[in-house]
Amino acid sequence: MFKFSSAPSKSLAAAWPAAGIVKALERQFQAVDMIGEEQGFALYGVSDHGVNFVVALAQGPGSAGGVAEIGFLARFVGFDANESLVEDINRNLHLSIASLEADGEIYLLAGIEAVGAFDEGQFMLVLEAWKRDLMIVLHGLSRQASLAGAFKFAASEPARGFAVNHAPQAGSGSHSDILKSFLATRSAKTLCDACGGRGRRGLIARTCENCAGAGFVSERTARH
């Protein structure tokens, strides 16, 4: 049986409903089709704005229609890539890991465990993180393409003018002042040291227990 992790998490409380997961996928992406079933997991082919990937649902133990783990896979074929580029991409990924295979293909992989009761809103955040990782890979592979150029509104002069954030002038304070000011509205929170602010830890991206997936902890919590 295919598994995303070598052993199920002891914190696994209940399998998530496959129907709820598929429904969320259909709400988030343009086309979702089941493309096969193999030894305990179901494969769904997903297409969204010209990008294809697979979502694999691993069946929960003793649970008909229940999912214990969810995997994501996208392949990038024919791109001019090297280890240095893939390393740069991996530094910016939130949910996934990119791998340069011997044949020159790049695999983007992610996996999560079904922990606790299924919450569609929380799962949508996972899908948003996966979409962000796809964007990071595509931007890295495009080399010369401008990320700002991919968003039409970013070319608008009113948008460009208002969105400006200037670095402090010499003698007026350090660059950290703007960060302190921004975080002051976050109820004195700081980045979680356990996950580096990502909210998830490990190859299969388990929710960080230290910050409950938020990526931030209160300064009081951080000191203890």
Salt bridges, closest charged atoms under 4 A:
ASP48 OD2 - HIS49 ND1 3.23
ASP88 OD1 - ARG91 NH1 2.38
GLU105 OE2 - ARG75 NH2 2.70
GLU113 OE2 - ARG206 NH2 3.39
GLU120 OE2 - ARG27 NH1 2.48
ASP133 OD1 - ARG132 NH1 3.84
GLU157 OE2 - ARG160 NE 3.75
